[in-house]
Amino acid sequence: MKAIIPVAGAGTKLRPHSYTQPKALIPLAGKTVLSIIVDQLREAGIQDFIFIVGYLGEKIEDYVNTRYPDLRAHYVHQTDRQGVGHAVRLTKDFVQGDEVFVVLGDTICEYDVKEVISSPDSMIGLRKVDDPRDFGVAELNEEGLIEHLVEKPQIPKSNMAMVGIYKIRESDRLFECLEKNISEGKRSYGEFNLTDALDCMIKSGVRFRSFRVENWFDCGRKETLLESNALLLKKFATPADPSAYENTVILPPVSIGSGCTIRNSIIGPNVAIGENTTVDYSIVKDSIIGSYSNLYDIVLADSVIGSDTNLRGESRSLNIGDNTSIDLG
């Protein structure tokens, strides 16, 4: 089985951070979105990964090669973004008829990965949502088999949304449907969607069974990124030692990277700080702070601060990208 992870999107909803950092590498609970996905799949036994890269793709390659030097990683470049279906189509030569496990690069979910992998059926992860009009939607029969898939229906017949996780046994049939849709120009909302190809497979007789994800962490916008950070810190954060930081109070859960200097401050709850960052005379809560940044005499809440950033001043709610210098005094 090969894992396919599309990470070619520009992440426009997370700007300014995504101007300088791929969305999949945004820091989250002391990890990154991508590392959480890769770790899940590796622990379940998958060793072959195909990353579909595009915008800032060299940063994805550097990150994977550095963090996972033993991973069997392949990179496919999507220079012309025409949708997830178009992206997955580019992996055909690497897949070579094997089963595939497709996980979108901004999708963090909790589910039994090993159980899904071992299922004799192809499977799609679903989650009940209040308003399914912004999602791909699955219509199920009484046995839990998927009868129809539709992308962002204006009048949904189901509230079961696809979360971006697909285990596909019949990869040859998948690529046949992708090629058919692309050659015929079949687009949904201007893109070649994976949803349409999967629905084509169902119509041709392929069985897709659904599985429910327990939790679904949205990392697509600043507000939901901070909510996901708070939830994931409870799972991943190891207790910080307050004695390691001068005259500082730590309110867990927090994640503090190596090489950080923190003095005369209150940190937490729900704070993730990258490596080699300095915080002095500041209060930080419910925030994500990048690496190699400097905070002095500032109160931050509900903020996302990029790497290599200098902040001085008073209380604000901020959304600041990398390589920034701001003095709010």
C-alpha positions, 0 to 999 in steps of 0.5 A: 500500500502506498500513501498519497498526500496532496500538499500542493495547495497555496493555503490562502485562508491561512495567509500571511503564514502560507506566503512563506510556509506550506500549510502542511508545515504550520506548527501545531501542538509542537508538531506540524500538520504533516508530521501528525499525518505521516506518524499516524500512517507509519505507525499503521505500517505504511512505508511508501509515501507519495507527496504531491507538492507545488507551492513552496514544495522544496520546503516540504521535501526538505522537511520530510527528508530531514525529519524522516530520512528512512522514509520511502518518499517520492515527490510529484510536482503539480505545477498547474493546480486544477484540483485534488483529482488532477493532483492524484492523477499525477501519481499513477506511474508511482502507484503501479496498481498498488492499493492507495491510502489518500490523505489530504495534507490538511486533514488531521483525524482520529480513527483506527488506521490499522482497521481501515487498512485491513478492511477488504473493502475500499473505504471513505472517512465520514463525519456528520456535520451541521451544514454539508454544503461546503463538503463532499457528501456521501449518501449511504444505504442501510448496510453502510455502503456508499451509493453516491458522492457529490461535491458541495451539493446545494440541496444535500441529501445527507449530512455525512461529509467526507473528511479527506481520507480514502483507502482505495484497493482498486487503484487502476479503476481510480486512475481510469475514472480520473483520466475519463473525467479529465479527458471529458472536462468534467469539473466541479466548481472549476476543478477536477475533484476526487469526489467525481472520480470516486463516484465514477468508481461506485457507478462502475461497481466498486464497493465503498464502505464508510468509516466514522472518524472520532475527531476531525481537527480543522487546520484551514483557518486561523480560528480553527487552527487555534482550536485544533492546537488547544485540543491536540496539546492535550494529547501531545504536549509533555509537561514543561518544567517551570524551573527551566525558565526564569521567574516564569509561570507555566499553565498547561497544556503548553509545548515549548520547543528546544533552545527557548529562553523564557523569563518573567512571563506567564505562558499558557494555557494552550500555547505552542512555541517553536524552537529557539524563541525568546519570551521576556516580560510577556503573557501568552495564552491560546496562541501559536508562536513560531521558531526563532522569534522574540517577544518582549513586554507584550500580552498575546491571546488568540494569536498566530505568530510566524517564525523569525518575528520580533514583537514589542508592545501591548495587548493585541490579537494578531495574525502575523507571517514569517520574517516580520518585525513589529513594535506596538509600543 
